[in-house]
Amino acid sequence: MKVPHFARLIFEKAAKREQHHILYYKDTEQNKWVGMSWRELADKIQATACALIEIGVKEHDNIAIYSQNKPENIIVDFANFAVRAASVPIYATQSASQIDYIINDAEVSTLFVGEQQQYDNALQVIQTSKFLKRIVVFDNQVDLKGEPRASYFSDFIKTGNTPDNNKIVEKRKKAATETDLAVLMYTSGTTGEPKGVMLPHSCILEAMRIHDIRLTSISRHDKSVSFLPLSHVFERGWTYFCFFKEVKIYLNLHPSDIQQTIKEVRPTVMCSVPRFWEKVAIGVHEKIEEMPAFQKGLVAWSVAIGKSYNIDYLRLKKHPPLWLWLRYQIANMFIFNKLKKTVGIENGNLFPTAGAAMDEKLIIFFRSLGIPIVYGYGLTETFATVCCFNYTDYKFGSLGELMPDIEVKIGDDNEILVKGKTVTSGYYKKPEITQEAFVNGWFRTGDAGKLDGRHLILIDRIKDLFKTSNGKYIAPQQIETKLGADPYIEQIAVIGNNRNFVTAIIAPTMAPLKAFAQKNNIRYDRIEDLLENEQVYKLYEQHIAESQKDMAKFEQIKKFRLIKKAFSIESGELTSTLKLRRAVILHNYQALIDEMYDNTIKNALKTEISQL
């Protein structure tokens, strides 16, 4: 399928599909989903593009979008493409100081914002920024607080509809090239300041082409929930692909709404991060635990049948025997479908999952249930997918098979190096850092891995790998992924660099922990008292030991501390994509960490002294 330039894509689709609905959003006042046709979407994009011309937007200007997943977010994005401007997506959760950095670095004069919180932050920035000249607000309920440089999108979109402006827009659409910068996407920066990743239209067009080759089951009959923020490269790339393939897109406004949204929409496709599926698994296991013994036995039997059918046969392109096929139909009818309907994923065609490491056992569990998890790997700099599971012959323990025409080789320190047309042209206004990011034309991912044929296996982030004082290398993400699937653990940060053993800081999942306390008559007035309770400590000790029983002794956590407040973006302990900022965590919990090691050292000294 030929991929049209994204300056023209929506308009070409509208000419063919006219009144077919493509984009849906939730009308909160009426509590119902509202659809927008290709024609309506194209008309709004055209009107927005004309308004951009009216305010003097030039070719190759940078226009920022700081909002939750709203229709206007997408309308502005494609309007930018139509006038040959670049979109600068900003996470809706980012602070005033963070957006100030991006606005100034990208020299943004026009900022589109979603709701009150984003507007209030933008208002702070416009007071001092030498670049930001206007704020356009999507939500008409936002209080503009008398700021003359702010306006509502509903008013803005009406300002440029003149014959001259329409002619200019048409001229720019035709002039748009593959080398034009499409998106300037700032990395969340686990270390150092954020960097603007330059993604020209050639990256998008190539991503559409190779995904079309790989994901052959995707069609206009699918419907997708846009769950991750559109400022995340994974969701942005997936949403572009949905437009290209004419998949109906349902925008989930707030992450906290996702469970309800899925039940209302019943999507066939949806991209997400592993943590979403970890929580689904916890919910499923909780339901199983509530079942009587007979039903539990039936579930265990069904999962075993599902594993044999989906993994031992279909995965390997083997034809299941009749007896297995019949048993699977029974398991699917009485167990799997009911579990999937409870979540809202019974119509699943394909569920891409990436952004963090995922426990192999979790993938096997969902695949056994017939839930089509497609695990993969990519970066902002590669416009998402480098590799992913294929429909068959996927290998557990790997990140999947390399995408068509994507090259990967392993460099020094086992670093994964990538080459292909989806790879960034570099970092915005940072030539030195760009030069460091490439070696002989290969992009340096910063991840350690190895190749098994065309299947890529991840070891860990090179910067995250640490060595204990005993000389043993530890991959903390592997440990965190394993333990993060435990229902009692919400977040975990593994520590051990230059230490003589491994420790951890753990943010508990409070609901099951409180249920445990109630069941065991543990009384507490404060959460701190609960976290310091000896029975609670032993509970976590047992769960950690069980999760790590197959790991090497030097990888096993010897001590841990439970914390009351989870790691957050606001505290700087998480990036906008919810990855751990280890340096910040080490700093914030330095006293707690030192205590774990100091106490052990002191106890060891006492033992040695007593033996003298």
C-alpha positions in Angstrom: 0.0 0.0 0.0 1.4 3.4 -1.0 1.9 5.8 1.9 0.8 9.4 1.2 2.8 12.2 2.8 1.3 13.1 6.1 0.7 16.7 5.0 -1.9 15.2 2.6 -2.9 11.8 4.2 -6.1 12.9 6.0 -7.3 14.9 3.0 -6.8 12.0 0.6 -8.6 9.6 3.0 -11.5 12.1 3.3 -11.8 12.3 -0.5 -12.4 8.5 -0.6 -14.1 7.8 2.7 -16.0 11.0 3.3 -18.6 10.2 6.0 -17.0 7.2 7.5 -16.2 7.8 11.2 -12.5 7.6 12.1 -11.9 9.5 15.4 -14.0 9.2 18.6 -13.9 11.1 21.9 -16.0 11.0 25.0 -18.5 13.7 25.5 -18.4 14.0 29.3 -21.6 16.0 29.6 -23.7 13.5 27.7 -21.5 10.5 28.8 -21.3 9.1 25.4 -18.8 8.5 22.6 -18.9 11.0 19.7 -17.6 10.1 16.3 -15.9 12.4 13.8 -15.9 11.5 10.1 -12.9 11.8 7.8 -14.5 14.8 6.2 -15.1 16.6 9.5 -11.6 15.9 10.6 -10.1 17.1 7.3 -12.2 20.3 7.4 -11.1 21.1 11.0 -7.4 20.4 10.0 -7.8 22.8 7.0 -9.4 25.5 9.1 -6.6 25.2 11.7 -3.9 25.3 9.1 -5.5 28.5 7.7 -5.5 30.0 11.2 -1.8 29.1 11.5 -1.1 31.0 8.3 -3.2 33.9 9.6 -0.9 34.3 12.7 2.2 34.1 10.5 3.5 30.6 11.0 6.3 30.0 8.5 7.5 26.8 6.9 9.7 24.8 9.3 8.5 26.6 12.5 8.0 24.6 15.6 4.5 24.4 17.1 4.1 22.8 20.6 1.1 20.8 21.8 0.8 20.4 25.6 -2.3 18.4 26.3 -4.0 15.1 27.2 -5.3 12.9 24.3 -8.0 15.2 22.8 -9.2 15.5 19.2 -7.7 19.0 19.0 -4.3 17.5 19.8 -4.5 15.5 16.5 -6.1 18.3 14.5 -3.3 20.7 15.4 -0.7 18.0 14.6 -1.9 17.4 11.1 -2.5 21.1 10.6 1.2 21.6 11.4 2.1 19.1 8.7 -0.2 20.8 6.2 1.7 24.1 6.6 5.1 22.4 6.7 5.6 23.2 10.4 6.9 20.6 13.0 4.9 19.4 16.0 6.6 19.5 19.4 4.6 17.2 21.7 4.8 17.9 25.5 3.6 15.5 28.2 0.4 16.9 29.9 2.0 16.1 33.3 5.2 18.1 32.8 5.9 21.1 35.0 6.3 24.8 34.1 10.1 24.6 34.3 10.1 21.5 32.0 8.0 23.1 29.4 9.9 26.4 29.7 13.1 24.4 28.8 11.4 22.9 25.7 9.8 26.2 24.6 13.1 28.0 24.7 15.1 25.2 23.2 12.7 24.7 20.3 12.0 28.4 20.0 8.3 27.9 20.1 6.1 31.0 19.6 2.7 29.2 19.7 1.7 26.7 22.3 -1.6 24.7 22.3 -2.7 23.5 25.7 -5.4 21.2 27.0 -6.8 21.9 30.4 -6.4 24.3 33.4 -3.3 22.7 34.8 -1.4 23.0 31.5 -2.7 26.5 30.9 -1.6 27.7 34.4 1.9 26.3 33.7 2.0 27.9 30.3 0.9 31.2 31.8 4.0 31.1 34.0 6.2 30.5 31.0 4.8 33.2 28.8 5.6 35.9 31.4 9.4 35.4 31.0 9.9 33.5 27.7 11.4 35.5 24.9 10.0 33.1 22.3 6.4 32.2 23.4 3.9 34.7 22.0 0.5 33.0 22.3 -1.3 30.2 24.0 -4.3 28.5 22.4 -6.6 26.5 24.8 -8.6 23.4 23.8 -11.0 23.4 26.8 -13.4 26.3 26.8 -13.9 25.8 30.6 -10.4 27.0 31.3 -10.1 30.3 33.1 -7.8 32.5 30.9 -7.3 34.9 33.9 -7.4 38.0 31.6 -4.3 37.1 29.7 -4.5 38.9 26.3 -2.1 36.5 24.6 -4.4 33.5 25.3 -7.5 32.4 23.3 -9.7 29.4 23.0 -9.2 26.9 20.1 -12.9 27.2 19.2 -12.3 30.9 18.4 -8.8 30.5 17.0 -10.0 28.0 14.3 -12.4 30.6 12.9 -9.8 33.3 12.3 -8.1 32.3 9.0 -10.7 31.0 6.6 -9.9 33.2 3.7 -9.3 32.3 0.0 -5.7 33.6 0.2 -4.9 31.5 3.3 -6.5 28.4 1.8 -4.3 28.9 -1.3 -1.2 29.1 0.8 -2.1 25.9 2.7 -2.7 24.0 -0.6 0.6 25.3 -1.9 2.5 24.1 1.2 0.8 20.7 1.2 2.0 20.1 -2.4 5.5 21.4 -1.5 5.9 19.1 1.6 8.8 16.7 1.3 10.1 13.7 3.1 13.0 15.7 4.5 10.7 18.2 6.3 10.9 17.9 10.0 7.6 16.3 11.2 8.0 15.9 14.9 10.5 17.3 17.4 10.1 14.9 20.3 11.9 15.6 23.6 13.3 12.5 25.4 12.4 12.3 29.0 16.0 12.2 30.0 16.8 9.5 32.6 20.2 11.4 32.8 20.9 15.0 32.0 18.7 17.5 30.2 16.1 16.5 27.7 17.1 16.3 24.0 15.0 17.1 21.1 14.8 14.1 18.8 14.4 15.2 15.2 12.0 12.9 13.3 11.5 14.0 9.6 8.5 12.8 7.6 10.8 10.1 6.0 10.8 8.4 9.5 7.0 8.3 9.6 6.5 7.1 6.1 9.1 4.3 6.5 7.5 3.3 9.8 4.1 3.0 8.1 5.6 1.0 5.3 7.4 -1.6 7.4 4.5 -2.0 9.9 2.2 -2.6 7.0 4.4 -5.4 5.9 4.7 -6.9 9.4 1.2 -6.4 10.9 -0.9 -8.0 8.2 -4.1 -8.5 10.3 -4.7 -4.8 10.9 -7.6 -3.3 8.8 -10.4 -0.7 8.8 -12.5 -3.2 10.7 -10.3 -2.7 13.9 -10.8 -0.2 16.6 -8.1 1.1 18.9 -8.1 2.8 22.2 -5.5 5.6 22.4 -4.4 5.0 26.0 -0.8 6.1 26.3 -0.2 9.9 25.8 0.2 11.0 22.3 3.4 12.7 23.5 4.8 9.1 23.9 6.5 8.0 20.6 4.9 4.5 20.9 1.3 5.9 21.0 2.1 8.6 18.4 3.5 6.1 16.0 0.7 3.6 16.6 -2.0 6.4 16.1 -0.4 7.4 12.8 -0.5 3.8 11.7 -4.2 3.6 12.7 -4.9 6.6 10.5 -3.0 5.1 7.6 -4.8 1.8 8.0 -8.2 3.5 8.7 -8.5 1.9 12.1 -11.1 3.6 14.3 -9.4 5.6 17.1 -11.0 6.1 20.5 -9.2 8.8 22.6 -8.9 8.0 26.3 -8.7 11.4 27.9 -7.3 10.5 31.4 -5.2 7.4 32.2 -7.4 6.7 35.3 -10.4 6.2 32.9 -8.8 3.4 31.0 -10.5 0.4 32.6 -13.9 1.9 32.0 -13.0 3.0 28.5 -11.9 -0.5 27.5 -15.1 -2.0 28.7 -17.1 0.6 26.8 -15.1 0.4 23.5 -14.1 -3.3 23.6 -11.0 -2.6 21.4 -9.5 -5.0 18.9 -6.1 -3.3 19.1 -4.4 -1.1 21.7 -0.8 -0.3 22.5 0.4 -0.2 26.1 3.3 -0.6 28.4 4.0 -3.9 30.4 2.8 -2.3 33.7 -0.8 -2.2 32.3 -0.7 -6.0 31.7 0.9 -6.6 35.0 -2.1 -4.9 36.7 -4.5 -6.9 34.5 -2.7 -10.1 35.5 -3.0 -9.2 39.2 -6.7 -8.6 38.7 -7.2 -11.9 37.0 -5.3 -13.8 39.7 -7.4 -12.1 42.4 -10.6 -13.3 40.7 -9.2 -16.8 40.4 -8.3 -16.8 44.2 -11.9 -16.0 45.0 -13.1 -19.1 43.1 -14.0 -22.4 44.8 -11.4 -25.2 44.5 -13.2 -26.9 41.6 -13.2 -23.8 39.5 -9.6 -23.1 40.4 -8.7 -26.5 39.1 -10.7 -25.9 35.9 -8.8 -22.6 35.3 -5.4 -24.4 35.8 -6.5 -27.1 33.4 -7.7 -24.5 30.9 -4.4 -22.5 31.0 -2.4 -25.7 30.5 -4.6 -26.5 27.4 -4.3 -22.9 26.2 -0.5 -23.1 26.5 -0.3 -26.3 24.5 -2.7 -25.0 21.8 -1.5 -21.4 21.4 2.2 -21.8 22.2 3.3 -25.4 21.5 1.2 -25.7 18.3 0.0 -22.4 16.7 3.1 -20.4 17.6 5.2 -23.1 15.8 2.8 -23.2 12.8 1.8 -26.8 13.8 -1.7 -28.1 13.3 -3.3 -28.9 16.7 -4.8 -32.4 17.0 -8.5 -32.7 17.2 -8.6 -33.7 20.8 -6.6 -30.5 21.7 -8.8 -28.3 19.5 -11.9 -29.6 21.2 -10.5 -29.0 24.7 -9.4 -25.5 23.7 -12.9 -24.6 22.5 -14.2 -25.7 25.9 -11.6 -23.7 27.8 -12.1 -20.7 25.6 -15.9 -20.8 26.0 -16.1 -21.3 29.7 -12.9 -19.7 31.1 -10.9 -17.5 28.7 -13.8 -15.6 27.1 -15.3 -14.8 30.6 -12.0 -13.5 31.9 -11.4 -11.4 28.7 -14.9 -10.0 28.8 -14.4 -8.9 32.4 -11.5 -6.7 31.3 -13.1 -5.8 27.9 -10.5 -7.4 25.6 -12.5 -10.4 24.3 -12.3 -9.0 20.7 -8.5 -8.7 20.7 -6.7 -8.9 17.4 -3.3 -7.5 18.4 -2.1 -5.7 21.5 1.4 -4.2 21.0 3.3 -3.8 24.3 6.7 -2.1 24.8 8.4 0.7 26.7 9.9 -1.5 29.4 11.0 -5.0 30.1 8.2 -7.6 30.5 8.3 -10.8 32.4 8.4 -13.8 30.1 6.0 -15.7 32.3 3.4 -12.9 32.0 3.6 -13.1 28.2 3.2 -16.9 28.2 0.2 -16.5 30.6 -1.6 -14.0 28.3 -0.7 -15.9 25.2 -2.1 -19.1 26.7 -5.4 -17.3 27.3 -5.5 -16.3 23.6 -4.7 -12.7 24.4 -2.5 -11.5 21.4 0.2 -9.6 23.3 2.8 -8.5 20.7 5.9 -7.6 22.7 8.5 -5.3 21.1 11.3 -2.8 21.5 12.1 0.6 20.1 13.2 4.1 21.1 12.1 7.7 20.4 15.2 7.9 18.2 14.1 5.0 16.0 10.5 6.2 15.8 9.4 3.3 17.9 9.6 -0.2 16.6 13.0 -1.8 16.0 11.6 -5.4 16.5 8.5 -7.1 17.7 6.9 -10.5 18.0 5.6 -11.9 14.7 2.3 -13.8 14.4 4.2 -17.1 14.6 7.7 -18.3 15.4 8.1 -15.6 18.1 10.7 -16.5 20.7 10.2 -16.1 24.5 13.1 -14.3 26.1 13.5 -12.1 23.1 12.1 -8.7 22.1 10.9 -10.2 18.8 12.1 -10.3 15.3 13.7 -7.3 13.6 11.3 -5.2 11.5 11.7 -5.4 7.7 14.6 -3.4 6.4 15.8 -2.5 10.0 19.4 -3.5 10.6 20.9 -4.3 14.0 24.3 -5.3 15.1 26.0 -5.6 18.5 28.8 -3.2 19.2 31.3 -2.6 22.1 30.0 -3.5 25.5 27.2 -5.5 23.8 25.6 -2.2 22.8 22.6 -2.6 20.4 23.3 -0.5 17.2 20.5 0.3 14.8 20.4 1.4 11.1 17.4 2.2 9.0 15.2 4.9 7.5 13.2 5.2 10.7 16.2 6.4 12.7 16.4 10.1 13.8 18.4 12.6 11.8 19.9 13.8 15.1 19.3 15.9 18.2 18.0 19.4 17.7 20.8 22.1 18.0 23.1 19.5 19.6 25.7 18.5 16.9 28.2 17.2 19.4 25.7 14.9 21.1 24.4 13.8 17.7 27.9 12.9 16.7 28.4 10.8 19.9 25.1 9.0 19.3 26.3 7.5 16.0 29.2 5.2 15.1 29.9 4.8 11.4 26.2 5.6 10.6 24.8 3.2 13.3 22.7 4.7 16.0 23.9 3.8 19.5 20.8 2.8 21.6 22.6 2.7 25.0 21.0 -0.7 25.5 23.0 -3.9 25.9 21.8 -7.0 24.0 22.5 -9.9 21.7 21.1 -11.3 18.5 19.7 -14.8 18.0 19.3 -14.8 14.2 17.0 -11.9 13.5 15.6 -12.1 17.1 16.9 -9.4 19.5 17.5 -10.2 23.2 17.8 -7.3 25.7 20.3 -7.5 28.6 19.8 -4.1 30.1 20.5 -0.4 29.8 24.3 0.0 29.6 24.2 2.9 32.0 22.0 0.9 34.4 24.2 -2.2 34.5 26.2 -2.1 37.7 29.0 -4.1 39.3 29.0 -5.2 42.9 32.1 -4.8 45.0 32.6 -8.5 44.5 33.0 -8.0 40.7 29.6 -9.4 39.7 27.6 -7.6 37.0 23.9 -7.0 37.9 21.1 -6.1 35.4 18.7 -4.3 37.7 15.8 -4.0 35.2 15.6 -7.8 34.9 15.2 -8.1 38.7 12.7 -5.2 38.8 10.6 -6.7 36.0 10.5 -10.0 37.8 9.5 -8.5 41.2 7.3 -5.8 39.7 4.8 -8.5 38.7 4.1 -9.3 42.3 0.7 -8.1 43.5 2.2 -6.6 46.7 4.8 -4.5 44.8 3.8 -1.3 43.0 7.3 -0.1 42.2 10.8 -1.3 43.0 14.3 0.2 42.5 17.2 -2.2 42.8 20.5 -0.9 44.3 24.0 -2.4 44.4 26.5 -0.6 42.3 29.9 -0.9 44.0 28.2 -2.5 47.0 28.8 -6.0 48.3 25.2 -7.1 47.9 21.9 -6.1 46.3 19.2 -4.1 48.1 15.9 -2.5 47.1 13.6 0.4 47.7 10.0 -0.8 47.4 6.7 1.1 47.1 4.0 -1.4 48.2 0.7 -1.8 46.5 -1.4 -0.6 49.3 -4.8 -2.3 48.7 -3.6 -5.9 49.0 -1.2 -4.9 51.8 -4.1 -3.4 53.9 -6.2 -6.6 53.2 -3.3 -8.7 54.5 -3.1 -6.5 57.6 -6.8 -6.9 58.3 -6.7 -10.7 57.7 -3.8 -11.0 60.1 -5.2 -8.6 62.8 -2.3 -6.2 62.4 -3.3 -2.9 64.0 -1.7 0.4 63.0 -2.5 4.1 63.4 -0.2 5.3 60.6 1.0 3.8 57.3 4.5 4.0 58.6 3.6 1.6 61.4 2.2 -0.9 58.9 5.3 -0.7 56.7 7.6 -1.3 59.7 5.6 -4.3 61.0 7.6 -7.5 61.4 4.9 -9.6 59.8 4.7 -7.3 56.8 8.5 -7.4 56.4 8.4 -11.2 56.4 5.6 -11.2 53.9 7.7 -9.2 51.4 10.8 -11.3 52.3 8.9 -14.5 51.3 7.5 -12.9 48.1 11.0 -11.6 47.1 12.6 -15.0 47.8 9.9 -16.8 45.7 10.4 -14.4 42.8 14.1 -14.7 42.9 14.5 -18.4 43.5 15.8 -19.1 40.0 18.3 -16.2 40.1 22.0 -16.4 41.0 22.8 -15.8 44.6 24.7 -12.6 43.9 21.5 -11.2 42.1 19.2 -11.8 45.0 18.0 -9.0 47.2 19.4 -9.3 50.7 17.7 -6.3 52.3 14.9 -3.9 51.4 13.0 -1.0 52.7 9.3 -0.2 52.2 8.4 3.4 51.4 5.1 5.2 52.0 5.1 7.4 48.9 5.5 5.9 45.5 8.1 7.2 43.0 6.6 10.0 40.9 7.3 12.4 38.0 6.8 15.4 40.3 9.5 14.2 42.7 11.8 13.7 39.7 12.2 10.0 40.5 10.3 9.0 37.3 10.6 10.2 33.7 7.5 11.3 31.8 7.4 7.7 30.4 7.5 6.3 33.9 11.1 5.0 33.8 13.2 5.2 37.0 15.7 8.0 37.4 18.2 6.1 39.4 20.4 9.0 40.3 17.5 10.9 41.8 16.2 7.8 43.7 19.7 7.2 45.1 19.9 10.8 46.2 16.4 11.0 47.7 16.8 7.8 49.6 20.5 8.0 50.5 20.0 7.8 54.2 17.7 4.7 53.9 20.2 3.0 51.5 23.2 3.7 53.7 21.3 2.4 56.7 20.7 -1.0 55.0 24.4 -1.3 54.2 25.7 0.3 57.4 23.7 -2.0 59.7 24.9 -5.0 57.9 28.5 -3.9 58.1 28.2 -3.1 61.8 26.6 -6.5 62.5 29.4 -8.2 60.6 32.0 -6.3 62.6 30.3 -7.2 65.9 30.4 -10.9 64.9 34.0 -10.7 64.0 34.9 -8.9 67.3 33.0 -11.4 69.3 35.0 -14.2 67.7 38.4 -12.7 68.6 
